[in-house]
Amino acid sequence: MDGGWTRPEPSPWPARVLALVAALLVTGPALAPGFVLLRDMVFVPRQDLDLDALGLGGGLPRAVPADGVMALVTTVVPGQLVQKAVLLGLVYAAVLGAARLVPPGPDGRRGIAAAVAGLVYGWSPYVAERLLIGHWSLLLAYAALPWIARAALRVRAAEPRALPRLLLACAPATLTPTGSLLAAGVVLALAGRRRALLAGGGVLVLSLPWIVAGALHPAGGVSDPAGVAAFAVRGEGPGGALLALLGTGGIWNAGAVPGSRGSTLLPLVTLLLVALAVVGWSARGALRGPGLRLVLLGVGGLLLALAGTVPGTRELLEVLVRTVPGAGLLRDGQKWIAWWALPLALGAGLGARRVAGAAGRRAAVPGAAALVGAAAVLLPIVAVPDLVWGVGGRLHAVDYPDDWQRVRQALAGDPHPGDVLVLPFGAYRAFDWNDDRPQLDPAPRWLPRPAVTDDTLPVDGRTVAGEDLRARAVAAAADDPEALAELGIGWVLVEEGTPGPAVPGEVSDLPLVVDGADLDLHRVPGARPGPEPSPVRVTAVVGIHACWLAVVTGSLLWITTLPSSVTLRRRPPRKRVPE
C-alpha cells in the first residue's frame, strides 16, 4: 500500500471541482471588496518590513516569518487580494490534499473515498473554529499537512527531487511556530528512519526564523502558565471535551464556535464519523506502513490536546510553560488535533469506499452503493452545516476608515523620532465600523513605525500576562508625557469607537497631528528615538530570514530549472521517394 498513497489520480478533475466548490462556499462573503477583520485575523493594505515583522520587537515572535513574508508580498499585491487568495486557497488545498492522499482502490481510482476524505478534512469544525478565531496561518499549516505527507512518502521512496518538493510543501506550515511543529510531526512519522534526519533537518532549517528570534528575545521566551487553563479545550453540545476533539472541535474560545456545534445530534454525527474511520482502517492491510504511523500520530495529537484538562499533565504543562522557553506553544491544546484530523479523514474515506462496496454487492436495491456513498459525503457537512457562506456570514468584509491612511502618511512623512503608543491600552478592539466584532488591533501592521500595544489576554474572566516588558513600562507611564518621551514614545494614537480603558487627559493635551472621526494622532514633544535591538540580534535574525527565503527559492528553482529525465519524442524523418 505504500506505493499507492502517492499514485497519480487517473481522473483528477472531480476532486479539483469539489475542492473549488467547497472553498467558494466557505469563503464567499470574504471575497467581497474589503478586509475580513475578526479576532486574530488582521490584514492591512500594505505591511512594512519593520522590527516587529522580523521578530525583533517587544512581543514574542508568534507570527515569524509570516509577518515578514506578508510585508514582502504586500509590496507588490494589495493586502485585501492577498487575504482573499489565502482564505480561498487554504480551504481548496485542504480538501484537495486529503482527497489526493487517500490510497486508491483496486481500480487505481480514489472515487468516493477521495470525496469523503476531502470533506471530512476541509469541511470540518477545526476549519470553522480556526476561521472564526482568525488563525489563518495555522489553517495554512493545516491545509499543507496532506501535501507534506505525500512529499514525505516520496522522500521515503527516494524519488527524484523529493526533498525540494518536501521543503516547498512545508514552507506554508513553517510561517508560524505551531505550523512548523505540525509539519515536523508528519515528516518524522512518514519519511522513514533512513531519511528522517535529512527530511527533519529540512523542516528545522525552515523553522529557524522563529527559533532564533525567540531564543534571542529579551523576555527569554517563557510564558504565563495561567494560559494552560485559559486555553484548554472545551466541550461542545451534549458531549464533553473528548467527544468534541474526536470531531476536530473543542476550541477554547466559546465565541469562535459555530452554532451547530451545540446540536443534540452532534454526538451521533461525531461517533458515525469515527466509526466510519474505524471501518476504513480495519480493512486488511490498511494499518501497515504509512497508515499505522498516521494513526499513531493522530492519537498522539489527541492526547496532547487533552493534556491541559487532565490533573497531573495540566500541572506538568504549567511547569514547562513557566520555565522552558517556547513551551507556551503547548497552551492551546486543540490546535494539535490537526494530527488527528488527517487519519480521521483518510479513514472515513476508506470506510466509505468499503461500506459502499459492500452495499453494492449485497443489497438487493439498485443503486445502494450510490446511496451509501452520498450519505457518507453528506456526513461531514451535517457535522458543521453553518460553515457554508463564511460560517453563517460571520466572515464578511469591511473597509478601513480613511483615517488609517491619513495616520500612516503623517507618520511616514514626519521626521519626529519615537515609536507609537496605541490607546486605549488593550490587545483587542471592537470598532463600530467593523460591526463591533472583536479583532486584534491592526495598528502594529498598519503603521510604518513600531507600535506599542498591550499583549495581555483576558480569557473568560482570567488574565494571561503578556511577554512584552517594554509595553508594561510604557503603560505605567501613559499619563506622563515626559516619561513617555524618555521611553522612546514619540507618538500616541487614540482609536475611537472601541471599548477600553479611559485615555489619560494628559494625552489629550498633547499636540494633535491628525484629528479624525476614528483616529487621533498626537505628537509627544522631546521624544527620544525608540530602542534598537543589538547588532548581533539583528544580524542573526535577518540572516536566518534570508536563509529561509533562499531555501524556498532554491527548492523552487531546483524543481523547475533542472532538465527533465523524460526523453522527448521526435517525429520520424520522412523518406524521400524517388520520382
C-alpha positions in Angstrom: 0.0 0.0 0.0 3.0 2.4 0.5 3.3 3.0 -3.2 -0.4 3.6 -3.7 -0.5 6.7 -1.4 1.3 8.9 -3.9 0.0 7.3 -7.1 -1.4 9.9 -9.6 -5.2 10.0 -9.9 -6.4 9.0 -13.4 -9.4 11.3 -13.1 -8.2 14.4 -11.1 -10.9 16.8 -12.1 -13.7 15.6 -9.8 -11.6 16.3 -6.7 -10.5 19.7 -8.0 -14.0 20.7 -8.7 -15.2 19.5 -5.3 -12.3 21.5 -3.6 -13.2 24.6 -5.5 -16.9 24.4 -4.8 -16.1 23.9 -1.1 -13.7 26.8 -1.0 -16.2 29.1 -2.6 -19.0 28.1 -0.3 -16.9 28.6 2.8 -15.2 31.9 1.8 -18.0 33.5 -0.2 -18.6 36.7 1.9 -14.8 37.2 2.4 -14.3 37.5 -1.4 -16.3 40.8 -1.4 -14.3 44.1 -1.5 -12.6 44.9 1.8 -11.0 43.1 4.6 -12.2 40.3 7.0 -11.2 41.6 10.4 -12.1 39.0 13.0 -10.2 38.3 16.2 -6.6 37.4 15.2 -7.2 37.7 11.5 -5.8 41.2 10.6 -4.7 42.1 7.1 -3.8 45.6 6.0 -3.3 47.2 2.6 0.5 47.2 3.0 2.6 45.8 5.8 6.1 47.2 6.4 9.2 45.0 6.9 10.0 46.5 10.3 11.4 45.2 13.6 8.1 43.6 14.6 7.7 41.8 11.3 11.1 40.2 11.7 10.6 39.2 15.3 12.8 41.9 16.7 10.1 43.9 18.6 9.0 43.6 22.2 6.5 40.7 21.7 7.4 37.1 21.3 7.8 36.1 17.6 4.5 34.2 17.2 4.0 35.5 13.6 7.5 34.8 12.3 8.3 34.6 9.5 4.6 35.1 8.4 4.7 38.9 9.0 8.0 39.2 7.1 6.6 37.3 4.1 3.4 39.3 4.2 5.5 42.5 4.2 7.3 41.3 1.1 4.1 40.1 -0.7 2.1 43.3 0.0 4.7 45.5 -1.6 3.5 44.1 -4.9 0.0 42.8 -4.3 -2.7 44.7 -2.3 -3.4 43.3 1.1 -7.0 42.6 0.5 -6.2 40.5 -2.6 -3.6 38.6 -0.5 -6.2 37.8 2.2 -8.8 36.6 -0.3 -6.2 34.4 -2.0 -5.1 32.9 1.3 -8.6 32.1 2.6 -9.8 30.6 -0.7 -6.5 28.7 -1.2 -6.3 27.2 2.2 -9.8 25.6 2.0 -9.1 24.4 -1.6 -5.7 22.9 -0.6 -7.1 21.2 2.5 -10.0 19.5 0.6 -7.9 18.6 -2.5 -4.8 17.5 -0.4 -6.8 15.0 1.7 -8.6 13.7 -1.5 -5.3 13.1 -3.2 -3.7 11.4 -0.2 -6.3 8.7 0.4 -5.0 5.4 -1.1 -6.6 4.4 -4.4 -8.9 1.4 -4.8 -8.1 -1.8 -6.7 -9.0 0.0 -10.0 -6.4 2.7 -9.3 -9.1 5.4 -8.7 -10.0 7.1 -5.4 -13.6 7.9 -6.2 -15.9 8.2 -3.3 -13.1 7.8 -0.8 -11.5 11.0 -2.1 -14.7 13.0 -1.8 -15.4 11.9 1.8 -11.8 12.3 2.9 -11.6 15.8 1.4 -14.8 17.0 3.0 -14.0 15.4 6.4 -10.7 17.2 6.4 -11.5 20.5 4.7 -15.2 21.0 5.8 -14.6 20.4 9.5 -15.2 22.0 12.8 -11.4 22.6 13.0 -11.6 24.8 9.9 -14.7 26.6 11.1 -13.4 27.4 14.6 -10.0 28.5 13.5 -11.5 30.8 10.9 -13.7 32.3 13.5 -10.8 32.9 15.8 -8.8 34.3 12.9 -5.9 31.8 12.9 -5.4 31.9 9.1 -1.7 31.0 9.4 -2.4 27.9 11.4 -5.0 26.9 8.8 -2.3 27.3 6.1 -0.3 24.7 8.0 -3.4 22.5 8.4 -4.1 22.7 4.7 -0.4 21.8 3.9 -0.3 18.6 6.0 -1.7 16.3 3.4 0.7 17.6 0.8 3.6 17.3 3.3 2.6 13.7 3.9 2.7 13.0 0.2 6.1 14.7 -0.2 7.5 12.8 2.9 6.4 9.5 1.4 8.2 10.4 -1.8 11.3 11.2 0.2 11.0 7.8 1.9 10.8 6.2 -1.6 13.9 8.2 -2.7 12.1 9.6 -5.7 13.9 12.3 -7.8 13.6 15.8 -6.5 11.6 14.6 -3.5 13.5 16.8 -1.0 12.8 20.1 -2.7 9.2 19.2 -3.1 9.0 18.4 0.6 10.6 21.8 1.5 8.1 23.6 -0.7 5.2 21.7 0.9 6.5 22.6 4.3 7.1 26.3 3.6 3.5 27.5 4.3 3.4 25.5 7.5 6.7 27.0 8.8 5.3 30.5 8.6 4.4 30.1 12.3 5.9 28.1 15.2 2.9 25.8 15.6 2.8 25.1 11.9 6.4 24.1 12.0 5.8 21.6 14.7 2.7 20.1 13.0 4.8 19.7 9.8 7.7 18.2 11.7 5.4 15.6 13.2 4.1 14.4 9.8 7.5 14.4 8.3 9.1 12.4 11.0 6.2 9.9 11.0 6.3 9.2 7.3 9.8 9.9 5.9 11.3 6.7 7.3 14.2 6.0 9.6 16.9 6.3 6.8 15.8 9.7 5.7 14.3 11.1 8.8 17.5 13.1 9.6 17.5 14.6 6.1 13.8 15.4 5.9 13.6 16.6 9.6 16.7 18.7 9.0 15.0 20.5 6.2 12.0 21.3 8.4 14.4 22.5 11.1 16.1 24.9 8.7 12.8 26.4 7.6 11.8 26.8 11.3 15.0 28.7 12.3 13.5 32.2 11.9 11.1 31.9 14.8 13.6 29.7 16.8 16.4 32.2 16.6 14.1 35.2 17.1 12.6 33.5 20.2 16.0 32.4 21.6 17.4 36.0 21.3 14.2 37.7 22.7 14.8 39.8 25.8 11.9 38.1 27.6 13.6 34.7 27.4 10.7 33.0 25.6 8.8 31.9 28.7 5.0 32.5 29.1 2.4 32.8 31.8 1.3 29.3 33.0 -2.2 30.6 33.6 -2.7 30.2 29.8 -2.8 26.4 30.2 -6.2 26.5 31.9 -7.4 29.5 29.9 -6.6 27.8 26.6 -7.7 24.3 27.5 -10.1 22.5 25.2 -13.9 22.9 25.8 -16.8 20.5 25.4 -19.3 21.4 22.8 -23.0 20.4 22.9 -24.1 17.4 24.9 -20.7 15.7 24.7 -17.5 16.5 26.7 -14.1 17.6 25.6 -13.1 14.2 24.3 -16.1 14.0 22.0 -15.5 17.5 20.7 -11.9 16.7 19.9 -12.8 13.4 18.2 -14.9 15.6 15.8 -11.9 18.1 15.4 -13.7 20.8 17.5 -13.2 21.8 21.1 -11.6 25.3 20.7 -11.1 27.2 24.0 -12.9 30.4 22.8 -16.7 30.0 23.0 -17.2 32.9 20.7 -15.4 31.0 17.9 -17.7 28.0 17.9 -20.4 27.7 15.2 -23.9 27.5 16.5 -24.4 24.0 15.0 -21.8 22.6 17.5 -24.5 22.8 20.2 -26.9 20.5 18.4 -28.2 17.4 20.2 -27.2 15.4 17.1 -23.6 16.3 17.5 -22.5 13.2 19.5 -24.2 10.9 17.0 -22.7 12.5 13.9 -19.2 12.5 15.5 -19.5 8.9 16.5 -20.7 8.0 13.0 -17.6 9.7 11.5 -15.3 8.0 13.9 -17.0 4.6 13.2 -16.6 5.1 9.5 -12.9 5.8 10.0 -12.5 2.7 12.2 -14.2 0.6 9.4 -11.7 2.1 6.9 -8.6 1.4 9.0 -9.7 -2.0 10.0 -9.6 -3.3 6.4 -6.8 -5.8 5.7 -3.5 -4.1 5.1 -4.8 -0.6 5.8 -2.8 -0.2 9.1 0.5 -1.2 7.6 3.2 1.3 6.8 2.0 5.0 6.4 -1.5 4.2 7.7 -0.3 2.9 11.1 2.1 5.8 11.5 -0.5 8.4 10.7 -3.0 6.8 13.1 -0.4 6.8 15.9 0.5 10.4 15.2 -3.2 11.3 15.4 -3.6 9.5 18.7 -0.6 11.4 20.0 -2.2 14.7 18.9 -5.4 13.7 20.7 -3.6 13.0 23.9 -1.6 16.3 23.7 -4.8 18.2 23.1 -6.4 16.6 26.3 -3.3 17.2 28.4 -4.4 20.7 29.6 -7.7 19.2 31.0 -6.2 16.2 33.0 -4.9 16.7 36.5 -1.2 15.8 36.6 -0.5 16.6 33.0 -2.0 20.0 33.4 0.4 20.9 36.2 3.3 19.5 34.2 2.3 21.8 31.3 2.2 24.7 33.6 5.7 24.0 34.8 7.0 23.7 31.3 5.3 26.9 30.2 6.7 28.8 33.2 10.3 27.5 32.9 11.1 26.3 29.3 11.4 28.9 26.5 8.9 28.2 23.7 6.8 25.8 25.8 4.0 28.3 25.6 3.2 26.8 22.2 1.6 23.9 24.2 -1.0 26.0 25.9 -3.6 26.0 23.1 -4.3 22.2 23.2 -7.0 22.0 20.5 -4.7 23.0 17.7 -2.8 19.7 18.0 -5.9 17.9 16.9 -4.8 18.7 13.3 -2.7 15.5 13.6 -5.9 13.6 14.4 -7.9 15.2 11.6 -5.7 13.6 8.9 -6.2 9.9 9.8 -9.8 10.6 10.7 -10.4 12.0 7.2 -8.4 9.3 5.4 -10.1 6.5 7.5 -13.5 7.9 6.8 -12.8 7.9 3.1 -11.6 4.3 3.2 -14.6 3.3 5.3 -17.0 5.0 2.8 -15.5 3.0 0.0 -15.6 -0.2 1.9 -19.2 0.2 3.1 -20.4 1.4 -0.3 -18.7 -1.6 -1.9 -20.4 -4.0 0.5 -23.8 -2.4 -0.1 -23.4 -2.7 -3.8 -22.5 -6.4 -3.6 -25.1 -7.5 -1.0 -28.1 -5.1 -1.2 -31.0 -6.1 -3.5 -31.8 -2.4 -4.1 -30.3 -1.0 -7.3 -28.1 2.0 -6.6 -27.5 1.0 -2.9 -23.8 1.8 -3.3 -24.5 5.3 -4.6 -26.9 6.0 -1.7 -24.4 4.9 0.9 -21.7 7.0 -0.8 -24.0 10.0 -0.9 -24.8 9.6 2.8 -21.1 9.4 3.6 -20.4 12.6 1.6 -23.1 14.4 3.5 -22.0 13.3 6.9 -19.2 15.9 7.3 -21.5 18.6 6.0 -24.1 17.7 8.6 -21.4 17.8 11.3 -20.9 21.6 10.7 -23.6 22.9 8.3 -23.1 26.5 9.1 -19.6 26.5 7.7 -21.3 27.4 4.5 -21.0 31.1 3.4 -18.4 32.3 5.8 -19.6 30.4 8.8 -23.1 31.8 8.6 -21.9 35.2 7.2 -19.5 35.9 10.0 -16.6 36.3 7.6 -17.9 39.4 5.8 -15.5 42.0 4.6 -15.4 45.7 5.6 -13.3 48.8 4.6 -10.9 50.6 6.8 -11.9 54.2 7.5 -9.8 56.8 5.7 -8.3 58.0 9.0 -6.0 54.9 8.9 -4.3 56.0 5.7 -4.1 59.6 6.9 -2.2 58.5 10.1 0.1 56.2 8.1 1.0 59.1 5.8 1.6 61.5 8.7 3.9 59.1 10.4 5.8 58.3 7.3 6.4 61.9 6.3 7.3 63.4 9.7 10.9 63.1 10.9 9.9 63.4 14.6 11.5 60.4 16.4 9.9 57.8 18.6 7.6 54.8 18.4 3.8 54.9 18.7 1.8 54.2 21.8 -1.7 52.9 20.9 -4.7 53.7 23.2 -7.0 52.5 24.7 -4.4 50.2 26.0 -5.6 46.7 25.1 -4.8 43.9 22.6 -8.3 43.6 21.1 -10.7 46.1 19.6 -14.4 46.3 18.8 -14.8 49.1 16.3 -18.3 50.3 15.3 -17.2 50.4 11.6 -16.5 46.6 11.9 -19.9 45.9 13.4 -18.3 45.7 16.9 -16.7 42.4 16.1 -13.7 41.5 18.3 -10.5 42.0 16.4 -6.8 42.3 17.1 -5.5 45.8 17.0 -4.4 46.5 13.4 -2.0 49.4 14.3 1.2 47.3 14.6 0.8 46.1 11.0 -0.8 49.3 9.6 1.7 51.8 10.9 5.1 52.5 9.4 6.7 52.8 12.8 6.9 50.3 15.7 3.7 50.3 17.8 3.4 49.6 21.5 0.2 47.8 22.4 -1.0 45.7 25.3 -0.2 41.9 24.9 -2.1 40.7 28.0 -5.1 38.5 27.1 -8.4 38.4 29.0 -9.9 34.9 28.6 -13.2 34.1 30.3 -12.5 36.2 33.3 -8.8 35.2 33.5 -5.9 37.4 32.6 -3.0 35.8 30.8 0.1 38.0 31.2 2.0 39.1 28.1 5.7 38.9 27.5 6.5 42.5 26.2 8.4 44.1 29.1 8.6 47.4 27.4 4.8 47.5 26.9 4.4 47.2 30.7 6.7 50.1 31.3 5.0 52.3 28.7 1.6 51.5 30.1 2.6 52.6 33.5 3.8 56.0 32.1 0.8 56.6 29.8 -0.3 59.6 31.8 3.2 61.2 31.9 4.3 62.6 28.5 7.8 63.3 29.8 8.2 59.7 30.9 6.9 58.5 27.6 9.4 60.7 25.7 12.2 59.2 27.8 11.0 55.7 26.9 11.2 56.5 23.2 7.5 57.1 22.6 7.2 60.0 20.1 3.5 59.5 19.2 0.2 58.5 20.7 -2.5 57.1 18.6 -6.0 57.1 20.1 -8.5 54.8 18.4 -12.1 56.0 18.8 -15.3 53.9 18.8 -13.9 50.9 20.7 -14.1 49.8 24.4 -11.1 50.0 26.6 -9.5 51.9 29.5 -10.0 55.6 29.5 -7.4 57.7 27.7 -5.5 59.9 30.2 -6.3 63.6 30.0 -2.6 64.4 29.6 -2.6 62.6 26.3 -5.5 64.8 25.0 -3.4 67.9 25.8 -0.6 66.8 23.5 -0.2 68.4 20.1 -2.7 67.0 17.6 -1.4 66.0 14.2 -4.4 64.0 12.9 -7.8 64.9 14.1 -10.2 62.3 12.7 -13.6 60.8 13.4 -12.0 57.4 14.0 -8.3 58.2 14.9 -6.5 60.9 16.7 -2.7 61.1 16.4 -0.8 63.1 19.0 2.9 64.1 19.0 5.0 63.7 22.2 7.5 66.6 22.4 11.1 65.9 23.2 10.9 62.2 22.5 14.0 60.1 22.1 14.3 57.5 19.3 12.8 54.1 20.2 15.1 51.4 21.4 17.0 49.4 18.8 17.9 45.7 19.2 21.6 44.8 19.4 23.5 44.4 16.2 24.2 40.8 17.0 20.5 40.1 17.4 19.6 42.0 14.2 22.3 40.2 12.2 21.3 36.8 13.3 17.6 37.3 12.8 17.8 39.0 9.4 20.3 36.4 8.3 18.1 33.5 9.2 15.1 35.1 7.4 17.3 35.4 4.3 18.2 31.7 4.7 14.5 30.8 4.8 13.8 32.7 1.7 16.9 31.2 0.0 15.9 27.7 0.8 12.3 28.2 -0.5 13.5 29.9 -3.7 16.3 27.4 -4.2 13.8 24.5 -3.9 11.5 26.1 -6.4 14.4 26.6 -8.9 15.6 23.0 -8.2 12.3 21.7 -9.4 11.6 24.0 -12.3 15.0 24.5 -13.9 16.7 21.1 -13.9 16.3 19.2 -17.1 13.6 16.5 -17.2 14.6 12.9 -17.3 11.8 12.2 -19.8 13.0 11.8 -23.3 11.3 14.0 -25.8 9.6 12.2 -28.6 10.9 13.1 -32.0 8.9 12.8 -35.2 10.5 10.2 -37.5 12.1 11.7 -40.6 10.2 11.3 -43.8 11.7 9.2 -46.5 12.1 10.9 -49.9 10.6 8.7 -52.5 12.5 9.0 -55.8 10.4 10.2 -58.6 
